[in-house]
Amino acid sequence: MNKKIPGPIAIFGVGGLIGFNLFRDLITSRTDVYGLSHDPANNWRLKTLKKNGSQIIKCNILNIKEIENFIVRYRPQTIFNLAAYGAYSNQTDPKQIYKTNFDATFHIIETLKKNRFSIYIHAGSQSEYGLNCDRPDEESKLIPNSHYAVSKVASYYLLKYYACVEKLPLIHVRFYSVYGQFEEPTRLIPTLLRSIQNNTLPNLVDPNISRDFVYIDDVVKALQIIASNSNKANYGQAYNIASGRKTTIKKLVTLAIKIFKVQKEPIFSTMKNRSWDLINWVGDTKKMKDAYGWSATTALETGLRQTYKLL
């Protein structure tokens, strides 16, 4: 499938969970894939690569000249913009959020306009729905509840303008709770599984808080399907990349305890809920299935086992 994707291929944000796993998969059969990172020498994920160093390019997306130099030199045909700031609890600078998530998006697209390209796929977020989080479809009302969410909503409307008015081939995807190999160690599932390795359990929030977990391999497949099936009717559209299954924190922890035979009882509400922790958080996947025939196929139990093996 990935051989059908128009090349060269550029992945902004290659040092992140999704960008890195996408890059690792594409380079198994492609030599025209370029990953861009603002600091590749110090990125823990990129340090695990044993080769393909020449395909990792230092590029600060906040630097317009560096964006222009890359696009003019390599002429990418497929562009995945998976770079982001503000998704983690320690990324709180509002100016940095808007510069990274909105301003840089504007500059990338403006530069691409001057060069022919086939498809641009942009990383949105489930956070765009904000308080309207109970199985919203892509046309549901957006009620963002953080600067990060607002920046992603703004980027979505920017893409929609370019696609609908200037007729550019742009698509927006809204990722739900992506997990799997190479996830940030401080995130929920890696923290839970590392604790289990030590026969203990971490501090936990309210057991009724929920997530829609989607395994990284399913996400990589979704991105490749979109990139290899360009269709003008889909330009300017948003697509939920979700499992469509609600999983409470209690259900997640109970499942992990069962799988890995943990001899401990969980104690919930020992960790304060975060501002984005909500009770009914789950995505609607019908539009993505209808347009591209994609749905997440990895069961949570399978994903947890795979992630545990690769810790």
N, C-alpha and C positions, 0 to 999 in steps of 0.2 A: 504493500500500500504506500509506504513512504517514498517509493521510487516515482510515484505519480505526482508528487509535490513539485511545483515549479521551482527551479533553483537559479541562482544560489539562494540559500536559506539563511536568514539572520534571526538570532534569538537574543533580544535585549533582556537582561536579567537572568543570564545563564547561571549565575551563582546561587539562585534561589531554588527551592524545592522543585517546582514545576519545570522551570527552565533547564535545570541540570538534568533531570530525568529525561526530558524531551531530547536534549542534546546527546546524552548517552545512547539513547535508542536510535536516533537518526544516523549517528556516525558509524553504526555497525554496517550500514549499506550505502552511505553517501560520503563523498569527499568534499562536497561544496556547502558544508554547514559551518556557520561562524557564530560563535557565542560571544556576546559582549558583556563585559563586567567593568565596573569602575575601579575595582581593586583585585584583579585575579590572583596576584601573588599571595594574598593573605586570605583568600576564601577557602574555608575548610573543605567544602565539597569539591572544588576544582583541584585541590591538592591531591585528591584521590585518583585523578586521571593519570594513567601511566604513559599515555601518548596523546597525540592530537593537540599538543601545545600550540602549534602554529595556527590552529583554528580557534583559539581563544584570544580575543582582542580586547585590549584595554580601551575602554570608551566610557567617559562620564556623560550620561545623557543630559546632565545639566549644562554641558558645554556645547553650544550650538555648532561651533567649528568642528569639534570632534565627530559629531553626528554627520555633518556634511562631508567630512573627509572620508568617513567609512562608506557612506552611501554612494558617493561619486566613484570611489575606487572599486568597490565590490559589486555594485549594481544588483542588490538583492531583489529577487522576484517574490519570495514569500517572506513576510516579516511577522514574527511573533513578538509582541511587546508584553513581556511578562515581568518587567521591572516595576517595583512598587515600594512605597515607604508608608508606614503607618499601620500595617497589619498586625504588628506585635505590640504588646503593652508597653514596651520601653521605647517605642517610636512615637513620640508625642509632640514634636515640633510642628505646629500648623503650617508655618512657612515652607518647611521642607516637604510636608505632605503635598501641598498644592504645586510646588515646583516640580516634584518628581512625577506625580500622578496626572497633573493637568498640563502644566507648561511644557514639560518635555514631550508629552504626547503631541501637542500642537506643533512643536518644532520638528519632530520626526515626520509627521504627515506633510507639513509644508515642504520639507526637503524631498520627500518621496514624490510629491506632485511634479517636481521638475525632472523626474526620471520615471520611466515606465516601470511599473511593477504589477504583479498578478493578484496578490492578496495580502491584506494586513489584518492580523487577528490580535485583538486587544484584550488584556486581562482585566475584566471587571470583577465584581465580588458580590456574594450573597448579602453583604452589608448594605448594598444599595437599597434593599427592601426595608432594612432597619426594623422599625416597629411593626411593619406589615409582613411578618415572617412565617405565617402559618400557610404553607403550600402556595405561595404566590406564583402565578404564571408570569411570563415576561411582559405582559401588558398591564400588570397590576400596579397600583399606586406605589410610588417610591417614597418612603418616609425615613430618610437617613437620620441616624442618631449619633453621628460622630463626624469629625472633620474628614477622616479617612473615607467614610461612606459618601459624604458630600463630594469629595474629589473624584470618586469613581462615578457618581451620578453625572457630574459635570462632564467627565470624559466621554461618557455614553452619549450625551446630547451633542457633544462636539463631533463624535464619529457619525452620528445620525445626520447632522448637517452636511458633512463632507460627502456622505454616501448618497443622500437624497437630493441635494442641491448641486454639488459638484461632480456627482456620479463616480466617486472613487470606490474601489473594491475593498470595503472595510467591514469587519464583523466583530461584534462585542460578545465575549463569553463571561458568564457570571459563575465563578467557582464557589462551590460550597466547601465543607471542611475536608480539604484534601489531606490525606495521611499516607504514610508508607516509608520506603527506604529513603534515607537522607533527609528526613524531616528534621526541623530545628529541635535540638535535644530538650529544650525547655517547654515544648508544646505538650498538650495533654497526653496523647497516646505514647510518645517516647518516654515521658516521665512515668506513666503508669507501668509500662513494660520494663523499664529499668528497675523500678522499685520491686516488681515481681521477681526479677532476676535475683534480688537480694532477700526474697521471701518476706517482703513487707509491702505496704501500700502507702501511697502519698496522701497528703491532705486533699480533700475533695470539697467541691461546692455543693449546693443544694442538689439532691438526687433527681429532682424533676426537671432540671435544666436539660435542654436537648440540643442535639446537633444532627446534621445530615452528613454522615461520613462517606466520602467517596475515595476509593483507592487510587493511588497515583498511576498505576498501569492503565486503568480505565480512562483517566484524564488525558494521559499521553495519546492514547488511541483516539479519543474524541478530537483532540487538536489536529491530529494527522488526517482524520476523516474530513474535517472541515477544510483543511488546506488543500486536499487533493480533489475536492469536489466543488470547485468555484462555480457559483450560480448567481447571476445578477439579481435574481428575485430575493436573495438572502442578504444582499448588501444593506448595511445600516440596521440589521436586525440584532437583537440580543438573544442569547441562548443560555439556559441554565445547565451547568455541568454539575449534576447532583445524582444521588442514588435514588431519591424519591422516598427514602425510608427514614422515619424519625427514630432516633436512638437517644434515650435519656442517659444521663451520666450513670444512674443506677444500673440500667441495662448493660451499658458498656462494661462497667466494673464487674458486675455479676458474671458476664460472659467470659471476661478475662480470667477471673478466679476459677471458673469451671474448666476452661481450656488448659490452663497451666497449673491446675491443682494447688492453688495457694491455700495455705493453712492459716489464713487471717480473715477477720471480719472487717469489712469497710466501715469507716466512721465518716458519715457525710456532714456537710456544713462546717467542716473544720477549716475551710478556706472561704474567704469572703467572695461573694459573687462579683463578677466584673460588670461594668456598665452595659456590655453587649450580651450578657447572659440572659437568655429568654427561654420560656417554657416550651413553646411550640415552634421549633425552628426546623423546617423541612421544605424542600423545593419541589416544584412541579417539573416533570421531565418530558411531558408530551410533545412540546414543540421540537425539541432536539431529536426525539425519536422519529417524529413525522418528517422532518426536513432531511435528516442524515442517517436514519436507521440505527442511531446509537442509543444504547442504554448501558448503565453500569452493570457489569456481570459478576464482579467479585464480591462474594458475601463477606460480611464483617468478620466472621470467624476466620475465613481464609486469609483475609487481609492482615488480621492480627498475627496469625501464625507466620506469615511471610515476613512481616515487619520485625517480629521477635527474632527470627533466624538471622536477620541482617543487621541487628543492632551492633 
